[in-house]
Amino acid sequence: MEDNRLAVISIIVHDLSSAAQVNALLSEYGDFIAGRMGVPYRQKGVSVICVVADAPADVLNRLTGRIGALSGVTAKTLFGKI
């Protein structure tokens, strides 16, 4: 079994019609999520979401890839050294 990694997933939703799909994926991986914060940035017409997750690297990469594959969504993961 692979060790868990602490990570922050940063998500920018450019196409707000994809927001429901982002939330569905975050719910699907909810067991790995320690916390999340979403900020609607109305001046730019985007939403910014920061997710703190504790999961194996392959799970984090799969989640980030699935979110980033959505139309109008960008996602990147920063892994901690913990």
Sine and cosine of phi, psi and omega as CSV:
sin_phi,cos_phi,sin_psi,cos_psi,sin_omega,cos_omega
0.00,0.00,0.73,-0.68,-0.04,-1.00
-0.97,0.24,0.61,-0.80,0.04,-1.00
-0.94,0.34,0.54,-0.84,0.06,-1.00
-0.96,0.27,0.47,-0.88,0.07,-1.00
-0.86,-0.52,0.60,-0.80,0.11,-0.99
-1.00,0.02,0.73,-0.69,-0.07,-1.00
-0.52,-0.85,0.37,-0.93,0.15,-0.99
-0.88,-0.47,0.82,-0.57,0.06,-1.00
-0.97,-0.24,0.85,-0.52,0.03,-1.00
-0.98,-0.21,0.78,-0.62,-0.08,-1.00
-0.79,-0.61,0.75,-0.66,0.13,-0.99
-0.88,-0.48,0.85,-0.53,-0.01,-1.00
-0.98,-0.20,0.96,-0.26,0.01,-1.00
-0.99,0.11,-0.56,0.83,-0.01,-1.00
-0.95,-0.30,0.99,-0.17,-0.12,-0.99
-0.89,0.46,-0.25,0.97,0.07,-1.00
-0.94,0.35,-0.24,0.97,0.04,-1.00
-1.00,-0.02,-0.06,1.00,-0.08,-1.00
-0.86,0.51,-0.65,0.76,-0.01,-1.00
-0.90,0.44,-0.62,0.79,0.02,-1.00
-0.93,0.37,-0.62,0.79,0.06,-1.00
-0.88,0.48,-0.75,0.67,0.00,-1.00
-0.89,0.47,-0.59,0.81,0.03,-1.00
-0.90,0.43,-0.67,0.74,0.03,-1.00
-0.92,0.40,-0.66,0.75,0.03,-1.00
-0.89,0.45,-0.60,0.80,0.06,-1.00
-0.92,0.39,-0.64,0.77,0.01,-1.00
-0.87,0.50,-0.59,0.81,-0.01,-1.00
-0.98,-0.18,0.34,0.94,-0.10,-0.99
-0.84,0.55,-0.50,0.87,0.00,-1.00
-0.90,0.44,-0.36,0.93,-0.03,-1.00
-0.99,-0.15,-0.10,0.99,-0.11,-0.99
-0.99,-0.10,0.84,-0.54,0.02,-1.00
-1.00,0.08,-0.52,0.86,0.00,-1.00
-0.08,-1.00,0.29,-0.96,0.02,-1.00
-0.47,-0.88,0.45,-0.89,0.04,-1.00
-0.66,-0.75,0.77,-0.64,0.04,-1.00
-0.88,-0.47,0.68,-0.74,0.00,-1.00
-0.78,-0.62,0.90,-0.43,0.11,-0.99
-0.98,0.22,0.87,-0.49,-0.01,-1.00
-0.98,-0.22,0.99,0.11,-0.14,-0.99
-0.89,0.45,-0.55,0.83,-0.01,-1.00
-0.87,0.49,-0.51,0.86,0.01,-1.00
-0.97,-0.23,-0.12,0.99,0.01,-1.00
0.95,0.32,0.50,0.86,0.00,-1.00
-0.76,-0.65,0.20,-0.98,0.18,-0.98
-0.85,-0.52,0.64,-0.77,0.01,-1.00
-0.89,-0.45,0.78,-0.63,-0.02,-1.00
-0.82,-0.58,0.74,-0.67,0.11,-0.99
-0.90,-0.44,0.79,-0.61,-0.06,-1.00
-0.85,-0.52,0.78,-0.62,0.12,-0.99
-0.99,-0.15,0.83,-0.56,-0.07,-1.00
-0.76,-0.65,0.48,-0.88,0.04,-1.00
-0.75,-0.67,0.98,-0.19,-0.13,-0.99
-0.36,-0.93,0.24,-0.97,0.14,-0.99
-0.88,0.48,0.51,-0.86,-0.06,-1.00
-0.83,0.56,-0.63,0.78,-0.02,-1.00
-0.92,0.40,-0.56,0.83,0.05,-1.00
-0.93,0.37,-0.70,0.71,0.03,-1.00
-0.88,0.47,-0.68,0.73,0.02,-1.00
-0.91,0.41,-0.63,0.77,0.01,-1.00
-0.91,0.42,-0.70,0.71,0.02,-1.00
-0.88,0.47,-0.74,0.68,0.00,-1.00
-0.87,0.48,-0.67,0.74,0.02,-1.00
-0.90,0.44,-0.67,0.74,0.00,-1.00
-0.92,0.40,-0.64,0.77,0.03,-1.00
-0.93,0.37,-0.72,0.69,-0.02,-1.00
-0.91,0.43,-0.36,0.93,0.01,-1.00
-0.98,0.18,-0.21,0.98,0.02,-1.00
-0.94,0.34,0.54,-0.84,0.00,-1.00
-0.90,0.44,0.79,-0.61,0.07,-1.00
0.97,0.26,0.40,0.92,-0.03,-1.00
-0.76,-0.65,0.69,-0.72,0.09,-1.00
-0.87,-0.49,0.69,-0.72,0.01,-1.00
-0.63,-0.77,0.67,-0.74,0.05,-1.00
-0.67,-0.75,0.51,-0.86,0.00,-1.00
-0.87,-0.49,0.69,-0.72,0.11,-0.99
-0.91,-0.41,0.88,-0.48,-0.01,-1.00
-1.00,-0.04,0.68,-0.74,0.09,-1.00
-1.00,0.08,0.25,-0.97,0.02,-1.00
-1.00,-0.05,0.21,0.98,-0.02,-1.00
-0.99,0.16,0.00,0.00,0.00,0.00
